[in-house]
Amino acid sequence: PAYPIQLSVQPNLVMGLFGITELTESEVVTFEEQSANFMQDFYNYDAGAIFDVVATVDVTDTFLEASDMVGGQRFLQDNPLIVKYTTEITYRTSDPNLDAQSLVSEPFASEESRNFFVDQYLKADGEFQDLSGISPIKFPQPTEYPTISPTFNPTIELDSDPDVIVNT
């Protein structure tokens, strides 16, 4: 049977990188390219239910995870560099129950596959030499309770310039 091409876009994914405190511009590009290559290889070289995978990764932010200050010292080795990114994947599948989050997280689910990704993909071209490991992917958490914004009834008055509105 013919399986249609499907699209999954997963924004605001988070992965922790251990052993490093920042990414150079070149390392951001390497992370994006190699993460996409790894996901493609994970599915396309396995005769499973997911195939014809084409992935793109776009890093949107990096920051050090906040840590407790102990005597003014930060223990950076224990705090990962957080990489926030969006993954877009086109694919075909014979599994009608495929979960979009599983599609993105499965390649990075086991410690063995994460170590393989670090050693064979990220470190392959001489970058990321201080990287000691990565976390599984974390997905954005939906808000458990609806947020209620306070009632705000602004009064609007025109300034001397009719094109300027002043909220008071």
C-alpha positions in Angstrom: 0.0 0.0 0.0 1.0 3.6 -0.5 1.5 5.6 2.7 1.1 9.4 2.5 3.8 11.8 3.5 3.1 13.2 7.0 4.5 16.2 8.7 5.3 16.6 12.4 6.4 20.0 13.8 7.5 19.9 17.5 8.5 23.3 18.9 10.1 24.1 22.2 11.9 20.8 22.6 14.6 20.8 25.3 17.8 18.8 25.6 20.5 19.1 28.2 24.1 18.9 27.1 26.5 18.0 29.9 30.2 19.1 30.2 29.9 22.3 28.2 28.7 25.8 29.1 28.1 27.3 25.7 27.8 26.6 22.0 29.8 28.4 19.4 28.0 29.4 16.2 29.6 26.5 14.4 28.5 24.1 17.1 24.9 25.3 16.8 25.0 24.5 13.1 26.6 21.1 13.9 24.0 20.3 16.5 21.2 21.2 14.1 22.6 19.2 11.1 23.7 16.2 13.1 20.5 15.9 15.2 18.6 15.9 11.9 21.0 13.3 10.4 20.8 11.1 13.4 16.9 11.0 13.4 16.9 10.3 9.6 19.5 7.5 10.0 17.7 6.1 13.0 14.5 5.5 11.0 15.7 5.2 7.4 18.3 2.5 8.0 15.8 0.3 9.9 13.0 -1.5 8.1 10.4 -0.4 10.6 7.0 1.2 10.5 8.5 4.7 10.0 10.4 5.5 6.8 11.3 8.2 4.2 12.2 10.5 7.1 13.5 14.0 6.4 14.2 16.1 9.5 15.3 19.6 10.2 16.3 21.0 13.6 16.4 24.7 14.4 18.0 25.8 17.7 16.0 28.7 19.2 17.8 29.3 22.5 20.7 28.0 24.7 21.2 28.8 28.3 22.8 27.3 31.4 20.3 25.7 33.7 20.0 27.6 36.9 21.7 26.1 39.9 21.8 26.6 43.6 24.6 28.9 44.6 26.8 27.2 47.2 29.3 29.5 48.8 29.2 31.6 45.6 30.4 28.6 43.5 28.5 27.1 40.6 29.0 23.5 40.0 28.8 23.6 36.2 29.6 20.0 35.7 26.3 19.0 37.2 24.2 21.6 35.3 23.6 21.0 31.7 23.6 23.6 28.9 20.0 23.7 27.8 19.3 23.7 24.1 15.8 24.6 23.1 14.8 23.8 19.5 12.2 23.0 17.0 12.1 19.8 15.0 10.3 19.4 11.8 10.0 15.9 10.3 8.3 14.6 7.2 7.9 10.9 7.1 5.8 7.9 6.0 4.4 5.3 8.4 2.5 2.1 8.3 1.5 2.7 12.0 -1.8 4.6 12.2 -1.3 5.1 15.9 2.1 6.7 15.8 2.5 9.4 18.4 4.2 12.5 17.2 6.2 13.0 20.4 7.5 9.4 20.2 8.6 10.0 16.6 10.9 12.8 17.9 12.0 11.3 21.2 12.6 7.7 20.3 16.0 8.1 18.7 17.3 9.8 21.9 15.4 7.5 24.4 18.1 5.1 25.5 21.4 6.0 27.0 23.1 3.8 24.4 21.5 5.7 21.5 22.4 9.1 23.2 26.0 8.0 23.6 26.1 6.9 20.0 24.7 10.3 18.9 27.3 12.1 21.0 30.3 10.0 19.9 29.5 9.3 16.2 27.6 12.4 15.2 28.4 15.5 17.4 32.1 14.7 18.1 32.7 13.3 14.6 34.2 16.5 13.1 36.3 17.5 16.2 33.7 19.6 17.8 32.0 19.0 21.2 35.1 17.4 22.7 34.2 18.4 26.2 30.6 17.1 25.9 30.2 14.2 28.3 26.6 13.3 27.6 23.0 14.5 26.7 19.6 14.2 28.4 16.6 12.6 26.8 14.3 15.1 25.0 11.9 17.0 27.2 8.7 18.3 25.8 7.0 21.6 26.8 4.6 21.0 29.6 1.0 22.1 29.0 -0.4 24.4 31.7 -2.4 22.3 34.1 -4.8 25.1 35.1 -6.1 27.9 32.9 -4.5 31.1 33.9 -6.8 34.0 34.7 -5.5 37.4 34.0 -6.6 40.2 36.3 -9.3 42.5 35.0 -7.8 45.5 33.4 -10.0 48.4 32.4 -7.7 51.1 30.9 -8.9 54.6 30.4 -7.7 56.1 27.2 -7.1 59.8 26.8 -5.8 61.5 23.8 -2.6 63.5 24.2 -2.1 66.8 22.4 -0.9 64.8 19.4 -4.0 63.0 18.0 -1.7 60.1 16.8 -0.6 59.3 20.4 -2.7 57.3 22.7 -1.8 57.3 26.4 -3.0 54.5 28.6 -3.5 55.6 32.2 
